[in-house]
C-alpha cells in the first residue's frame, strides 16, 4: 500500500479509511479523489475506496 496521496502527499495510514485506489493501485486521498471526480488521472480508471488493513 502506498503511504501517501500521489497528488498532494497527504499521509494515508494502511489501517485508516479515506484512501482511494484505481485498478493499478494509484492512490489518492478523499479530497483529491473528489476533485478528480473519482477518475484516476493516470489510467482514467475508476477510483474506489481502498480496503483498510487491520492493525
C-alpha positions, 0 to 999 in steps of 0.5 A, spaced: 500 500 500 502 506 498 503 511 504 501 517 501 496 521 496 500 521 489 497 528 488 498 532 494 502 527 499 497 527 504 499 521 509 494 515 508 495 510 514 494 502 511 489 501 517 485 508 516 479 509 511 479 515 506 484 512 501 482 511 494 485 506 489 484 505 481 485 498 478 493 499 478 493 501 485 494 509 484 492 512 490 489 518 492 486 521 498 478 523 499 479 530 497 483 529 491 479 523 489 473 528 489 476 533 485 478 528 480 471 526 480 473 519 482 477 518 475 484 516 476 488 521 472 493 516 470 489 510 467 482 514 467 480 508 471 475 508 476 477 510 483 474 506 489 475 506 496 481 502 498 480 496 503 483 498 510 488 493 513 487 491 520 492 493 525 
